[in-house]
Amino acid sequence: MNFKGILYFPRITNEYESLEGQVKLYYNQVFVADNIKEVIPEYLLMLKGVMDCPELPLNVSRSYLQNSGYVSKISAHITKKVADKLNSMFNNDREAFEAIWRDLKTFVEYGCMRDRKFYDRVKGSILFEKCGEGFTTIDEYLEKAKEKHENKIYYATDAIAQSRYISMYKNEGIDVLLLDRVIDTQFINTVEMANEGVKFARVDAETPDVLKADGDKTELPAVAEVFKKAAGEHTSVQFDRFRDSGMPAVLNVSEESRRMQDMMRLYKMEGMDNLYPLESTLVLNTASGLIQKINTLCESGKNDLAEKIARHIFALSTMTQRPFTAEELSAFMEESYDILSMLA
């Protein structure tokens, strides 16, 4: 094969900007066409650059491109060169590679989702950002996780909204990955399919055993009743005992349920929420002094105050999952002022 060219990854300044590339094809420095997917694999058309292929006929037809063995070899070679370059950067200067990874990751993840062979070539060089602590590969993460949570990978999608959850995991020595772009949560499906037994779970999808403490997990019926009233019929209530006594409750949404909702939003399947409602569970921490205080209020007949505090705790837990509606925000602020007035 006789061809040469330059391809590069353009920097993304906005997650939702157009990613249409501009790969120009030349024949002996004579311009032929833009973005010919038979020559450049479709998932690499987001790249930019030029290719000069002197062995291609000047007047190429679509049928020729689709049936030419030479063209298919060019396409395969370009894919290999891109993968080799990524691997070379990772292996030879990882620090520099990490510095530009956020500019590369969208292209690489999209390519892996479209072509399993491309994923197999670059999988060892794919980085995942840890919340505030640099980067890691899947193999590095799984190796570290063997003792505490084998084959389970925990992630967050919003480092601010989920910061309390993240700190609970960090306190137990568990790394949390940051998947904060739309494509990230789609890409993890590809990783799971390629790595049998490996599962991703958002930090608020479950409460792993490593975060739980030994001790009394006895259910408190009166407390359960006021929280069921605060949470509504679509949220179940259960009790557990956390190592972190400062967190009175967490609202967990199952990973499968959340992914179904994400898929419906991605494919604009509005109106089907009733068919696949979110499966949420409010987990009350029996190690929390606040939960014990609510139990005392219930036992002493101060149900109104107990319900007010329960509604406030549930609202705080909801904030980690989604934004408030206008009505919810208004009610939350009014409730907050009422509680503050009791302290004055």
Disulfide bonds with the S-S distance in Angstrom:
none
